[in-house]
Amino acid sequence: MKFIKPYLFAFTALLSASCTSQKEKPSLKDLYKNDFYIGTALDLNQINEKSKKEDSLIRKEFNAITAENIMKSMYTHPQKDKYDFTLADKFVAYGEKNKMFIHGHTLIWHSQLAPWMEKIADSTEMKAFMKDHITTIVSRYKGRVNSWDVVNEALNEDGTLRKSIFLNTLGEKYLANAFKLAEKADPKVDLYYNDYNIEEPAKRAGAIALIKKIKAEGGKVDGVGIQGHWKLESPSLEEIEKSILEYSALGLKVAFTELDITVLPNPWDLKGADVNQNFEGSEKMNPYPKALPDSIQNKLAERYASIFKLFLKHKDKISRVTFWGVHDGQSWLNGWPIKGRTNYPLPFDKDLKHKKAYDSILKLKETKK
Ligand code: XIL
């Protein structure tokens, strides 16, 4: 007996050590579960569950999803009298199957319209389009989609209204009208105004005025979506914090809806995320075609840590933080605003390995345990 005991002890210790190593590591969604949803944007292959490895990463790390493209007008409503919900149905079913928060992106946006929509030239036709489009889509997913970007990117950088096809045909009232139609189709779903750079002072003032006006005209706005296509150096944490405070003071939920951080040089200091702007490439503009240097990897990790620290400080005001893509290989920033570059904006690299940025976001929660 005297001799058996130490062996038994060693055996138990060995067993428990091997169990710990097999135990799943914590994930973003688990560690942040009491704070806000951690979302990602899914591309077509991910919605179709093409890669097992990607799929298990998505299910492990994220509890909210947005469709990166397939819920946009050109896909859901390709012709005037024809809707196509094949992919959108799959996307919603995927979220339901995995018990995820499902965000609809997007109903009224001037980009990625179907060609027939670009030809709408008068107010009668545009009014009919908006009614049919919003009612059909929102009703189809009533009670299944949890929130919608009702209007996306209605503002210019100076806070004035963008001269979109909607403004040109209907005037300002298209905004409140869109929100009213969405509420009518699904009174319980959360309705968001979504845009980029609305953490910058001038555009933020424009967004606040726009949301107030929609509400004054009887539209229901539940939240604001700050896209968050950011850089290593900007926007400042001060402006982000001011934005969280000012938007939530209006009684809105604040979501960060398309978070990514570019590490590449920006052509002519372009600001924003206008998908229609494209520029010529050069070696100088694509400095890390093979791998990201450690120094930049660290900077990215520090930037993500400081951003998430701020998010945690205001977790009571933040409903969701969604990354714009699952991993670097998928990011739209490899092709925008210059085609054919290699960017590294997300917490997972193209081989689905977690980067220092990921660890830095997790660490904020682990140290508090
Ligand atoms: C981007 C997608 O990521 C790309 O795949 C697509 O080619 C263009 O649109 N703001 C938005 C998103 O609201 O829908 C955009 O997504 C990025 C900027």
Boltz pocket constraint, residues with backbone or C-beta under 6 A from the ligand:
constraints:
  - pocket:
      binder: B
      contacts: [[A, 68], [A, 69], [A, 152], [A, 227], [A, 258], [A, 273], [A, 275], [A, 332]]
      max_distance: 6.0
